[in-house]
């Protein structure tokens, strides 16, 4: 049999098996995708053509050959139709190219009916070593025109998309474009002999390669770089393939010599030689391939090494802002990114807030994503990197509407890739990365290195946050120690100051009495007036000394070491009010303390509760003064004829909750109130609505801790512009006071 015929039979059989297998693989992988279904039709057409081609070349009679020839043309007629439909679907052009698809299918159906007549194939004839080659009929020519125009136009569309695509999408289009170009170039070598042009179908073997490359491009989301694939193919073709063919050629050339030397088992020597050459050739192939890939991927491996080294040193950085800026800088420089930003979850609001950004292609600084955002949900479910182009391919293969929202969020964030950072199942944050300035895609190795970096950075962020929290805790402990020291000093100083005020009051009183009892008969009027003024001044000094003594006594009572004791809450209100009178100008507001009588006693630390109530009264006064300023500035409008005067009301009563009696203390003011978005953060340490120069942000946090340490609960309601109400619930000790 003619070697060329043997080649055609073998290559056609391989093409049939490959096409059927890959078509089934793609449709089973995702039968819902239109791209998968059209590729399935395309590969089945190629497979059917190849299957019938095998039996056509094996035919021994003209009628048999003509039958298989008409069968294989059934597959050939639909190859261009399914191919153009597949390309249009892959490029999301179905709506714009619907008419073209319909016309192509209609033409294929017409040609199918003509295929079983002499209008399509008029007969078979021997030609260039083939016993039965086809003689074209009248309808074969429009078929060939349809075949050529569909293939050329499909590649034109692919080429246009290739010019604008980037990353994984560009790589996918490259696979399809180069693979199908290679395959159709091989398959079309069958047509010249139809017109008696002496060019044999030597390219049939290429069909397998292009079907495999196309199937791979749509079945996988993260493809090998096409340049890498081509380099491996080139190395195999140049290095390994010739080595495998060499023993076969030598066996054919020297068969007679080998037969005379070793007899009828001459084939053993070429076979052994083939085994040795195949083993050596594999080692040579791997060596040359490694050298070629090292050269091709040198830049990629360089920055991957840099990222690995950076991830190892991250945990040594304790300042969170510095850590985040350093991470963004390393990613931007090493990978060559157009944009990079880092988002972390806020511990209180649970939202993901942009912490640092580098580059100009992203959104505005300070971008926030809510916990329920589709992107966050996707990351929590899949716990893996998201590549925008891969997501686009996934959307082609599923009806999940959520993927569209994720894709829109990625575009809004300027993301080509999103790398999540998990601590166990907790999504600490994520890194948004734009495209590479080189225009190259993110490879599978890139994603693995970036995920490693993200995991290391998660530990580093947790360490930095713990370090900062510990530093704040130490500062708070130091501040508490200072306050305790000041409290001890205040107790001693209050006693000394009270003695001084007492002595000044006595001296002023005695001197005033002496002056009042003087006989001023005959004393000039100016002197009398001076004495009277002195008496008035001494009375003022005496009164101020008594008032100063009261202040010192109040401080002395408040500075006494606190302990849990059976107390009456009215005592707390009195002591807090006494303290507040030097902070709050009660004459400028309406103050309304209302106490139920009798009230049950409490097991409590009187000084701590006094501090809590004093701080609430001081905060209320500040809110009222702030409202006065806002009204004065015209930022808050009152009703016509309405005036504003601050009002502070304290009401204390008992309530029954869960079968127990609780003391309920309500502190209400009509001050400026609190904005809705700030209410949830009131009890967060160091958060203040007054500004850094007026508040530390610890007052309400401390009050809440004091109330909770007493087994109670603190609640707050507020309306901005109207006022705020704090409600304290404390367990009672039983009995009455």
C-alpha positions as CSV (number, residue, x, y, z in Angstrom):
1,X,0.0,0.0,0.0
2,X,1.2,3.5,-0.8
3,X,2.9,5.0,2.3
4,X,1.0,8.3,1.7
5,X,-2.3,6.3,1.9
6,X,-1.1,4.6,5.1
7,X,-0.3,8.1,6.5
8,X,-3.8,9.4,5.6
9,X,-5.5,6.3,7.1
10,X,-3.5,6.6,10.4
11,X,-3.8,10.4,10.8
12,X,-7.5,10.3,10.0
13,X,-8.1,7.6,12.6
14,X,-6.1,9.6,15.2
15,X,-8.1,12.7,14.3
16,X,-11.4,10.9,14.7
17,X,-10.6,9.5,18.1
18,X,-9.2,12.8,19.3
19,X,-12.1,14.9,18.0
20,X,-14.8,12.7,19.4
21,X,-13.0,12.4,22.8
22,X,-12.3,16.1,23.2
23,X,-15.8,17.1,22.0
24,X,-17.3,14.8,24.6
25,X,-15.0,16.1,27.3
26,X,-15.9,19.7,26.7
27,X,-19.7,19.1,26.6
28,X,-19.5,17.0,29.8
29,X,-17.4,19.7,31.5
30,X,-20.1,22.3,31.0
31,X,-23.1,21.4,28.8
32,X,-24.9,24.6,29.7
33,X,-22.4,26.8,27.9
34,X,-23.3,27.8,24.3
35,X,-19.6,27.9,23.5
36,X,-19.2,24.3,24.7
37,X,-22.2,23.2,22.7
38,X,-21.1,24.9,19.5
39,X,-17.6,23.5,20.0
40,X,-19.1,20.0,20.5
41,X,-20.9,20.3,17.2
42,X,-17.7,21.5,15.5
43,X,-15.5,18.7,17.0
44,X,-18.2,16.1,16.2
45,X,-18.2,17.3,12.5
46,X,-14.4,17.0,12.4
47,X,-14.6,13.6,14.1
48,X,-17.2,12.3,11.7
49,X,-15.3,13.6,8.7
50,X,-12.1,11.9,10.0
51,X,-13.9,8.6,10.8
52,X,-15.4,8.4,7.3
53,X,-12.1,9.5,5.8
54,X,-10.4,6.5,7.3
55,X,-12.8,4.0,5.6
56,X,-12.8,6.0,2.3
57,X,-9.0,5.4,2.1
58,X,-9.4,1.7,3.1
59,X,-12.1,1.1,0.4
60,X,-11.3,-1.6,-2.3
61,X,-14.2,-0.8,-4.6
62,X,-15.4,2.4,-6.3
63,X,-19.0,2.2,-5.0
64,X,-17.7,1.7,-1.4
65,X,-15.3,4.6,-1.7
66,X,-18.1,6.8,-3.1
67,X,-20.4,5.9,-0.2
68,X,-17.8,6.8,2.5
69,X,-16.8,9.9,0.5
70,X,-20.4,11.2,0.6
71,X,-20.6,10.4,4.3
72,X,-17.4,12.3,5.2
73,X,-18.7,15.3,3.2
74,X,-21.7,15.4,5.6
75,X,-19.2,16.2,8.4
76,X,-17.2,18.6,6.1
77,X,-20.3,20.6,5.2
78,X,-21.0,21.4,8.8
79,X,-17.4,22.1,9.9
80,X,-17.4,25.8,8.7
81,X,-20.9,26.4,10.1
82,X,-20.2,25.1,13.6
83,X,-16.8,26.8,13.6
84,X,-18.1,30.3,12.7
85,X,-20.9,29.8,15.3
86,X,-18.4,28.8,17.9
87,X,-16.1,31.8,17.3
88,X,-19.1,34.2,17.3
89,X,-20.2,32.7,20.6
90,X,-16.8,32.9,22.1
91,X,-16.5,36.6,21.2
92,X,-20.0,37.4,22.6
93,X,-21.3,38.5,19.1
94,X,-24.4,36.3,18.9
95,X,-26.8,39.2,18.8
96,X,-24.9,41.1,16.1
97,X,-24.2,38.1,13.9
98,X,-27.5,36.2,14.3
99,X,-28.4,36.5,10.6
100,X,-25.0,35.3,9.5
101,X,-25.3,32.2,11.7
102,X,-28.8,31.5,10.4
103,X,-27.7,31.8,6.7
104,X,-24.7,29.5,7.3
105,X,-26.9,26.8,8.8
106,X,-29.4,27.1,6.0
107,X,-26.7,26.8,3.4
108,X,-25.3,23.7,5.1
109,X,-28.7,22.1,5.1
110,X,-29.1,22.7,1.4
111,X,-25.7,21.3,0.6
112,X,-26.4,18.2,2.7
113,X,-29.3,17.3,0.4
114,X,-27.2,17.9,-2.7
115,X,-24.4,15.8,-1.2
116,X,-26.1,12.5,-2.2
117,X,-26.3,13.3,-5.8
118,X,-23.9,13.8,-8.7
119,X,-24.4,17.6,-8.3
120,X,-22.0,17.5,-5.3
121,X,-19.7,14.5,-6.1
122,X,-19.9,13.3,-9.7
123,X,-17.7,10.2,-9.0
124,X,-14.3,8.9,-8.0
125,X,-11.1,8.4,-10.0
126,X,-7.4,7.3,-9.3
127,X,-5.2,10.2,-8.7
128,X,-1.6,10.7,-7.5
129,X,-1.3,7.3,-5.8
130,X,-4.8,7.3,-4.4
131,X,-7.1,4.6,-5.9
132,X,-10.4,6.5,-5.4
133,X,-10.2,10.3,-5.2
134,X,-13.3,12.5,-5.6
135,X,-14.4,14.3,-8.7
136,X,-16.2,17.6,-7.7
137,X,-19.8,18.3,-8.9
138,X,-21.5,21.6,-9.5
139,X,-22.5,22.2,-5.8
140,X,-19.0,21.4,-4.5
141,X,-17.8,24.8,-5.6
142,X,-20.3,26.9,-3.4
143,X,-19.4,24.5,-0.6
144,X,-15.7,25.3,-0.9
145,X,-16.5,29.0,-1.2
146,X,-18.6,28.8,2.0
147,X,-15.9,26.8,3.7
148,X,-13.1,29.3,2.8
149,X,-15.1,32.5,3.6
150,X,-16.4,31.2,7.0
151,X,-12.9,30.1,8.1
152,X,-11.3,33.4,6.9
153,X,-14.0,35.6,8.4
154,X,-13.9,33.7,11.7
155,X,-10.1,34.2,11.9
156,X,-10.6,37.9,11.1
157,X,-12.9,38.2,14.0
158,X,-10.5,36.4,16.3
159,X,-7.6,38.7,15.1
160,X,-9.7,41.8,15.8
161,X,-10.4,40.6,19.3
162,X,-6.8,39.7,19.8
163,X,-5.8,43.3,19.2
164,X,-7.9,44.6,22.1
165,X,-8.0,41.7,24.5
166,X,-5.6,41.4,27.4
167,X,-4.5,38.9,30.1
168,X,-6.2,35.5,30.2
169,X,-8.7,36.5,27.5
170,X,-6.0,37.4,25.1
171,X,-4.2,34.1,25.9
172,X,-7.4,32.2,25.2
173,X,-8.0,33.9,21.9
174,X,-4.4,33.2,20.9
175,X,-5.0,29.5,21.5
176,X,-8.0,29.4,19.4
177,X,-6.6,31.6,16.6
178,X,-3.2,29.8,16.3
179,X,-4.7,26.3,16.8
180,X,-7.4,26.7,14.2
181,X,-5.1,28.4,11.8
182,X,-2.8,25.5,12.1
183,X,-5.5,22.9,11.8
184,X,-7.3,24.4,8.8
185,X,-4.0,24.9,7.1
186,X,-3.4,21.2,7.4
187,X,-7.0,20.1,6.6
188,X,-7.2,22.2,3.4
189,X,-4.3,20.3,1.8
190,X,-7.1,17.8,0.9
191,X,-8.7,20.2,-1.6
192,X,-6.0,20.6,-4.3
193,X,-6.4,17.0,-5.5
194,X,-10.1,17.6,-6.1
195,X,-9.0,20.0,-8.8
196,X,-6.2,17.7,-10.1
197,X,-3.6,19.9,-8.5
198,X,-0.7,17.6,-7.5
199,X,-0.5,18.6,-3.8
200,X,-1.1,15.6,-1.4
201,X,-3.0,15.9,1.9
202,X,0.1,16.0,4.0
203,X,-1.3,18.3,6.6
204,X,-4.0,15.9,8.0
205,X,-2.0,15.2,11.2
206,X,-2.3,18.9,12.2
207,X,-6.0,18.5,12.7
208,X,-5.5,16.8,16.0
209,X,-3.3,19.6,17.3
210,X,-5.8,22.4,16.6
211,X,-8.8,20.5,18.0
212,X,-6.8,19.8,21.2
213,X,-5.6,23.4,21.5
214,X,-9.1,24.8,21.0
215,X,-10.7,22.3,23.5
216,X,-8.0,23.2,26.1
217,X,-8.7,26.9,25.6
218,X,-12.4,26.7,26.5
219,X,-12.3,23.8,29.1
220,X,-9.6,25.5,31.2
221,X,-9.9,29.0,32.8
222,X,-6.2,29.5,33.6
223,X,-4.3,28.5,30.5
224,X,-0.6,28.1,30.0
225,X,1.0,31.1,28.4
226,X,0.7,30.5,24.6
227,X,4.4,31.5,24.2
228,X,5.3,28.8,26.6
229,X,3.3,26.2,24.7
230,X,4.8,27.2,21.4
231,X,8.3,27.0,22.8
232,X,7.7,23.5,24.1
233,X,6.2,22.5,20.7
234,X,9.2,24.0,18.9
235,X,11.7,22.2,21.2
236,X,9.9,18.9,20.8
237,X,9.8,19.3,17.0
238,X,13.4,20.3,16.6
239,X,15.0,18.1,19.3
240,X,12.9,15.1,20.2
241,X,10.9,14.2,17.1
242,X,13.9,13.8,14.8
243,X,15.6,11.5,17.4
244,X,12.5,9.3,17.5
245,X,12.3,9.1,13.6
246,X,16.0,8.4,13.1
247,X,15.9,4.6,14.1
248,X,12.9,4.0,11.9
249,X,14.7,5.6,8.9
250,X,17.8,3.7,9.5
251,X,15.8,0.4,9.8
252,X,14.2,1.1,6.4
253,X,17.4,2.0,4.7
254,X,19.5,-0.9,6.0
255,X,16.9,-3.6,6.3
256,X,18.7,-5.9,3.8
257,X,22.1,-5.5,5.6
258,X,20.5,-6.2,9.0
259,X,18.6,-9.3,7.6
260,X,21.8,-10.8,6.3
261,X,23.6,-10.1,9.5
262,X,21.1,-11.3,12.2
263,X,18.4,-13.1,10.1
264,X,14.6,-12.7,10.2
265,X,14.8,-11.0,13.7
266,X,16.6,-8.0,12.2
267,X,13.9,-5.7,13.6
268,X,15.2,-6.2,17.2
269,X,18.3,-4.0,16.6
270,X,16.3,-1.0,15.4
271,X,13.8,-1.5,18.2
272,X,16.6,-1.5,20.8
273,X,18.2,1.4,19.2
274,X,14.8,3.2,19.3
275,X,14.5,2.5,23.0
276,X,18.0,3.9,23.7
277,X,17.5,7.0,21.5
278,X,14.1,7.6,23.1
279,X,15.6,7.6,26.6
280,X,18.5,9.8,25.7
281,X,16.2,12.0,23.6
282,X,13.9,12.6,26.6
283,X,16.8,13.8,28.7
284,X,18.0,16.1,26.0
285,X,14.5,17.4,25.4
286,X,14.0,18.2,29.1
287,X,17.3,19.9,29.3
288,X,16.7,22.1,26.2
289,X,13.1,22.8,27.2
290,X,14.3,23.9,30.7
291,X,16.9,26.3,29.2
292,X,14.3,27.7,26.8
293,X,11.7,28.2,29.6
294,X,14.3,29.8,31.9
295,X,15.0,32.3,29.2
296,X,11.4,32.9,28.4
297,X,10.2,33.1,32.0
298,X,13.2,34.8,33.5
299,X,11.4,38.0,34.4
300,X,8.4,36.2,35.8
301,X,10.5,34.0,38.0
302,X,12.6,37.0,39.2
303,X,9.6,38.8,40.6
304,X,8.1,35.6,42.0
305,X,11.3,35.1,44.0
306,X,11.1,38.7,45.2
307,X,7.6,38.1,46.4
308,X,8.5,34.9,48.2
309,X,11.4,36.7,50.0
310,X,9.1,39.6,50.9
311,X,6.5,37.3,52.4
312,X,9.1,35.8,54.7
313,X,10.0,39.2,56.2
314,X,6.5,40.6,56.6
315,X,5.8,39.3,60.1
316,X,8.7,41.3,61.5
317,X,7.0,44.7,60.7
318,X,4.8,45.9,63.6
319,X,3.4,49.2,62.3
320,X,0.3,48.4,60.3
321,X,0.4,51.5,58.0
322,X,4.0,50.8,57.2
323,X,3.3,47.1,56.5
324,X,0.5,47.9,54.1
325,X,2.4,50.6,52.2
326,X,5.4,48.3,51.9
327,X,3.3,45.4,50.6
328,X,1.6,47.6,48.0
329,X,5.0,49.0,46.9
330,X,6.6,45.6,46.6
331,X,3.7,44.3,44.5
332,X,3.6,47.4,42.3
333,X,7.4,47.4,41.6
334,X,8.1,43.6,41.4
335,X,5.1,42.5,39.3
336,X,5.0,45.8,37.3
337,X,1.4,46.7,38.0
338,X,-0.7,49.6,36.7
339,X,-2.6,49.7,40.0
340,X,-2.7,48.0,43.4
341,X,-4.8,48.6,46.6
342,X,-5.3,46.8,49.8
343,X,-8.6,46.4,51.7
344,X,-9.0,45.4,55.3
345,X,-12.2,44.7,57.3
346,X,-13.1,47.3,59.9
347,X,-13.5,45.6,63.3
348,X,-16.6,47.6,64.3
349,X,-18.6,48.2,61.1
350,X,-17.5,44.9,59.5
351,X,-17.1,46.7,56.2
352,X,-14.0,46.3,53.9
353,X,-12.2,49.7,53.7
354,X,-9.4,50.6,51.3
355,X,-6.3,51.2,53.4
356,X,-3.7,52.0,50.8
357,X,-3.6,52.4,47.0
358,X,-0.8,52.8,44.5
359,X,-1.4,53.7,40.8
360,X,-4.0,55.8,38.9
361,X,-6.3,53.2,37.4
362,X,-8.4,52.4,40.5
363,X,-11.4,54.1,42.2
364,X,-11.3,57.0,44.6
365,X,-9.4,56.6,47.8
366,X,-11.3,55.3,50.8
367,X,-13.6,53.0,48.8
368,X,-15.8,50.8,51.0
369,X,-17.4,47.4,50.3
370,X,-20.2,46.2,52.6
371,X,-20.1,42.7,54.1
372,X,-23.0,41.5,51.9
373,X,-21.4,42.6,48.6
374,X,-21.4,39.9,45.9
375,X,-17.6,40.1,45.6
376,X,-17.2,39.5,49.4
377,X,-19.7,36.6,49.2
378,X,-17.8,35.1,46.3
379,X,-14.5,35.2,48.1
380,X,-16.0,33.7,51.3
381,X,-17.5,30.8,49.3
382,X,-14.5,30.0,47.0
383,X,-11.6,31.2,49.2
384,X,-9.4,31.6,46.2
385,X,-8.1,34.3,43.8
386,X,-10.5,35.9,41.3
387,X,-9.2,36.7,37.8
388,X,-11.4,39.1,35.9
389,X,-10.9,37.4,32.5
390,X,-11.5,33.9,34.0
391,X,-14.8,35.2,35.5
392,X,-15.8,36.4,32.0
393,X,-15.2,32.9,30.7
394,X,-17.2,31.4,33.6
395,X,-20.1,33.7,32.8
396,X,-20.2,32.2,29.3
397,X,-20.7,28.7,30.9
398,X,-23.2,29.4,33.6
399,X,-26.5,31.2,34.2
400,X,-25.5,32.5,37.7
401,X,-26.6,36.1,37.8
402,X,-24.3,36.8,40.8
403,X,-21.2,36.5,38.6
404,X,-22.3,39.6,36.7
405,X,-22.4,41.6,39.9
406,X,-19.0,40.3,40.9
407,X,-17.6,41.2,37.5
408,X,-19.1,44.7,37.7
409,X,-17.5,45.2,41.2
410,X,-14.1,44.1,39.9
411,X,-14.3,46.6,37.1
412,X,-15.4,49.3,39.5
413,X,-12.4,48.5,41.7
414,X,-10.0,48.5,38.7
415,X,-9.2,44.9,39.4
416,X,-7.6,42.4,37.0
417,X,-7.0,40.0,39.9
418,X,-8.3,39.9,43.5
419,X,-6.2,38.0,46.0
420,X,-8.1,37.2,49.3
421,X,-6.3,37.1,52.6
422,X,-7.8,34.6,55.1
423,X,-7.1,33.7,58.7
424,X,-8.7,30.3,58.9
425,X,-12.2,31.0,57.6
426,X,-12.1,34.7,58.4
427,X,-11.7,37.0,55.4
428,X,-9.3,39.6,56.9
429,X,-9.1,41.6,53.6
430,X,-8.0,41.3,50.0
431,X,-5.6,42.8,47.5
432,X,-6.8,44.4,44.3
433,X,-4.3,44.2,41.4
434,X,-4.6,45.9,38.1
435,X,-3.1,44.7,34.8
436,X,0.6,44.2,34.3
437,X,2.3,47.1,32.5
438,X,3.9,44.5,30.3
439,X,0.5,43.4,29.1
440,X,1.2,39.8,30.0
441,X,-1.3,37.5,31.7
442,X,-1.4,36.3,35.3
443,X,-0.1,32.7,35.2
444,X,-1.0,29.8,37.5
445,X,2.4,30.2,39.1
446,X,1.7,33.9,39.7
447,X,-1.6,33.1,41.5
448,X,0.1,30.5,43.7
449,X,2.9,32.9,44.7
450,X,0.4,35.8,45.3
451,X,-1.8,33.5,47.5
452,X,1.2,32.6,49.5
453,X,2.0,36.2,49.9
454,X,-1.6,37.0,51.0
455,X,-1.5,34.3,53.6
456,X,1.8,35.6,55.0
457,X,0.5,39.1,55.0
458,X,-2.7,38.0,56.9
459,X,-0.4,36.8,59.7
460,X,1.6,40.0,59.5
461,X,-1.5,42.2,59.7
462,X,-2.8,40.2,62.6
463,X,0.6,40.6,64.4
464,X,0.6,44.4,63.7
465,X,-2.9,44.8,64.9
466,X,-2.2,42.9,68.1
467,X,1.0,44.9,68.6
468,X,-1.0,48.2,68.2
469,X,-3.8,47.0,70.5
470,X,-1.3,45.9,73.1
471,X,0.4,49.3,72.8
472,X,-3.0,51.1,73.3
473,X,-3.8,48.8,76.2
474,X,-0.4,49.6,77.9
475,X,-1.1,53.3,77.3
476,X,-4.5,52.9,78.9
477,X,-3.1,51.1,81.8
478,X,-0.5,53.8,82.3
479,X,-3.2,56.4,82.1
480,X,-5.3,54.5,84.6
481,X,-2.3,54.3,86.9
482,X,-1.8,58.0,86.6
483,X,-5.5,58.7,87.4
484,X,-5.2,56.4,90.5
485,X,-2.1,58.2,91.6
486,X,-3.8,61.6,91.1
487,X,-6.8,60.2,93.1
488,X,-4.5,59.4,96.0
489,X,-2.8,62.8,95.8
490,X,-6.2,64.5,95.5
491,X,-7.3,62.9,98.8
492,X,-4.3,64.2,100.6
493,X,-4.3,67.6,98.9
494,X,-8.1,68.1,99.5
495,X,-7.6,67.6,103.2
496,X,-4.8,70.2,103.3
497,X,-6.7,72.6,101.0
498,X,-9.9,72.2,103.2
499,X,-7.8,73.2,106.3
500,X,-6.5,76.3,104.5
501,X,-10.0,77.4,103.4
502,X,-11.3,76.8,106.9
503,X,-8.6,79.0,108.5
504,X,-9.1,81.7,105.8
505,X,-12.9,81.7,106.6
506,X,-12.2,82.0,110.3
507,X,-9.8,84.9,109.8
508,X,-12.0,86.7,107.4
509,X,-15.0,86.3,109.7
510,X,-13.1,87.5,112.8
511,X,-11.7,90.5,110.9
512,X,-15.2,91.4,109.5
513,X,-16.7,91.2,113.0
514,X,-13.9,93.5,114.4
515,X,-14.4,96.1,111.7
516,X,-18.2,96.1,112.1
517,X,-17.9,96.8,115.8
518,X,-15.5,99.8,115.4
519,X,-16.8,103.2,116.5
520,X,-16.5,105.3,113.4
521,X,-17.7,108.6,115.0
522,X,-15.7,111.4,113.7
523,X,-14.0,109.2,111.1
524,X,-13.8,111.0,107.7
525,X,-16.3,109.7,105.0
526,X,-13.6,108.3,102.7
527,X,-12.3,106.2,105.5
528,X,-15.7,105.0,106.4
529,X,-16.3,104.0,102.8
530,X,-13.1,102.1,102.7
531,X,-13.9,100.2,105.9
532,X,-17.4,99.3,104.5
533,X,-15.8,98.0,101.3
534,X,-13.3,96.0,103.3
535,X,-16.2,94.5,105.4
536,X,-18.0,93.5,102.1
537,X,-14.7,92.0,100.7
538,X,-14.1,90.1,103.9
539,X,-17.6,88.7,103.7
540,X,-17.0,87.6,100.1
541,X,-13.7,86.0,101.2
542,X,-15.5,84.2,104.0
543,X,-18.2,82.9,101.6
544,X,-15.7,81.8,99.0
545,X,-13.6,80.1,101.7
546,X,-16.7,78.1,102.7
547,X,-17.5,77.3,99.1
548,X,-13.8,76.3,98.4
549,X,-14.0,74.1,101.5
550,X,-17.1,72.4,100.1
551,X,-15.4,71.7,96.9
552,X,-12.4,70.2,98.7
553,X,-14.7,68.1,100.8
554,X,-16.5,66.9,97.7
555,X,-13.1,65.9,96.1
556,X,-12.1,64.3,99.3
557,X,-15.2,62.2,99.4
558,X,-14.8,61.2,95.7
559,X,-11.1,60.3,96.1
560,X,-11.7,57.9,98.9
561,X,-10.8,54.3,97.8
562,X,-13.8,52.8,96.1
563,X,-15.2,49.4,97.1
564,X,-18.4,47.5,96.7
565,X,-20.8,48.4,99.4
566,X,-24.5,48.7,100.2
567,X,-25.4,52.2,98.9
568,X,-28.4,54.4,98.1
569,X,-28.5,55.7,94.6
570,X,-29.7,59.2,95.7
571,X,-26.3,59.6,97.4
572,X,-24.7,59.0,93.9
573,X,-26.9,61.6,92.3
574,X,-26.0,64.2,95.1
575,X,-22.3,63.6,94.9
576,X,-22.3,63.6,91.0
577,X,-24.4,66.9,91.1
578,X,-22.0,68.4,93.6
579,X,-19.1,67.6,91.3
580,X,-20.9,68.6,88.1
581,X,-21.7,72.1,89.4
582,X,-18.1,73.1,88.8
583,X,-18.3,71.8,85.3
584,X,-21.9,72.4,84.4
585,X,-23.5,75.9,84.7
586,X,-26.9,74.7,86.0
587,X,-28.2,78.3,86.0
588,X,-28.1,78.3,82.2
589,X,-30.2,75.2,81.7
590,X,-33.2,73.5,83.1
591,X,-32.2,70.7,85.5
592,X,-34.8,68.2,86.5
593,X,-33.8,65.3,88.8
594,X,-36.8,63.0,89.5
595,X,-36.5,60.1,92.0
596,X,-39.1,57.5,92.9
597,X,-39.5,57.0,96.6
598,X,-38.5,54.7,98.1
599,X,-35.7,53.2,96.0
600,X,-34.0,49.8,96.7
601,X,-30.3,49.9,97.8
602,X,-27.5,48.7,95.5
603,X,-24.4,46.6,96.1
604,X,-22.1,49.0,94.2
605,X,-18.9,51.1,94.2
606,X,-20.3,54.6,94.9
607,X,-17.3,56.4,93.5
608,X,-17.4,54.5,90.2
609,X,-21.1,55.1,89.7
610,X,-20.6,58.8,90.6
611,X,-17.9,59.1,88.0
612,X,-20.3,57.5,85.4
613,X,-23.2,59.8,86.2
614,X,-20.9,62.9,86.4
615,X,-19.5,62.1,82.9
616,X,-23.0,61.6,81.4
617,X,-24.1,65.0,82.9
618,X,-20.9,66.7,81.5
619,X,-21.4,65.1,78.1
620,X,-25.1,66.3,78.1
621,X,-24.0,69.9,78.9
622,X,-21.4,69.8,76.1
623,X,-24.1,68.6,73.6
624,X,-26.4,71.4,74.7
625,X,-23.7,74.1,74.2
626,X,-22.8,72.6,70.8
627,X,-26.5,72.8,69.8
628,X,-26.5,76.5,70.8
629,X,-23.4,77.1,68.6
630,X,-25.0,75.3,65.6
631,X,-28.2,77.3,66.0
632,X,-26.2,80.5,66.2
633,X,-24.3,79.6,63.0
634,X,-27.6,79.0,61.2
635,X,-26.9,75.3,60.6
636,X,-30.0,74.2,62.6
637,X,-33.3,76.1,62.1
638,X,-35.9,76.5,64.8
639,X,-39.6,76.9,64.3
640,X,-40.8,80.6,64.0
641,X,-41.1,82.0,67.5
642,X,-39.2,79.1,69.1
643,X,-36.2,79.6,71.3
644,X,-33.8,77.1,72.6
645,X,-32.8,76.4,76.3
646,X,-30.9,73.4,77.4
647,X,-32.7,70.8,79.5
648,X,-31.1,68.0,81.5
649,X,-33.4,65.4,83.1
650,X,-32.5,62.6,85.4
651,X,-35.2,60.1,86.4
652,X,-34.6,57.1,88.6
653,X,-37.2,54.3,89.2
654,X,-37.4,50.6,89.4
655,X,-38.5,48.1,86.7
656,X,-39.1,44.3,86.7
657,X,-37.1,42.3,84.1
658,X,-37.0,38.6,84.0
659,X,-38.5,38.2,87.4
660,X,-36.0,40.5,89.1
661,X,-36.1,44.1,90.3
662,X,-33.7,46.5,88.5
663,X,-32.9,50.2,89.2
664,X,-33.4,52.2,86.1
665,X,-31.6,55.6,85.8
666,X,-32.4,57.7,82.7
667,X,-30.2,60.7,81.7
668,X,-31.9,62.7,79.0
669,X,-30.8,65.9,77.3
670,X,-32.1,68.0,74.4
671,X,-28.7,68.7,73.0
672,X,-27.5,68.2,69.5
673,X,-27.8,64.5,69.5
674,X,-25.7,61.9,67.7
675,X,-25.6,61.1,63.9
676,X,-27.1,57.6,63.1
677,X,-23.8,56.3,61.6
678,X,-21.9,57.3,64.9
679,X,-24.3,55.6,67.4
680,X,-22.8,52.2,66.9
681,X,-19.3,53.5,67.6
682,X,-20.0,55.5,70.8
683,X,-18.6,52.8,73.1
684,X,-15.5,52.2,71.0
685,X,-12.3,53.2,72.8
686,X,-10.8,56.5,71.5
687,X,-13.9,57.3,69.4
688,X,-15.2,60.8,70.1
689,X,-17.8,63.1,68.5
690,X,-16.2,66.2,70.2
691,X,-12.9,66.3,68.2
692,X,-9.5,65.3,69.4
693,X,-8.8,68.6,71.1
694,X,-11.9,68.3,73.4
695,X,-12.3,64.6,74.1
696,X,-10.2,61.4,74.5
697,X,-12.9,59.0,73.4
698,X,-12.6,56.9,76.6
699,X,-15.4,58.4,78.7
700,X,-18.4,56.4,77.4
701,X,-16.2,53.3,77.0
702,X,-15.3,53.5,80.7
703,X,-18.9,54.2,81.8
704,X,-20.1,51.1,79.9
705,X,-17.4,48.9,81.5
706,X,-18.3,50.2,85.0
707,X,-22.0,49.5,84.5
708,X,-21.2,46.0,83.1
709,X,-18.9,45.3,86.0
710,X,-21.8,46.0,88.3
711,X,-23.9,43.4,86.4
712,X,-25.9,46.1,84.7
713,X,-26.5,47.3,81.2
714,X,-26.1,50.7,79.4
715,X,-28.4,51.6,76.5
716,X,-28.5,54.7,74.3
717,X,-31.0,56.3,71.9
718,X,-30.4,59.5,70.0
719,X,-31.8,61.6,67.2
720,X,-29.5,64.2,65.6
721,X,-30.8,67.7,66.3
722,X,-33.2,66.5,69.1
723,X,-31.2,65.0,71.9
724,X,-29.8,61.9,73.5
725,X,-31.0,59.5,76.2
726,X,-28.8,57.1,78.2
727,X,-30.5,54.4,80.3
728,X,-28.6,52.6,83.0
729,X,-29.9,49.3,84.4
730,X,-28.4,48.1,87.7
731,X,-29.4,45.0,89.8
732,X,-30.8,45.9,93.2
733,X,-29.7,44.5,96.6
734,X,-33.3,44.2,97.9
735,X,-35.0,46.2,100.7
736,X,-35.5,50.0,100.5
737,X,-33.6,53.1,101.3
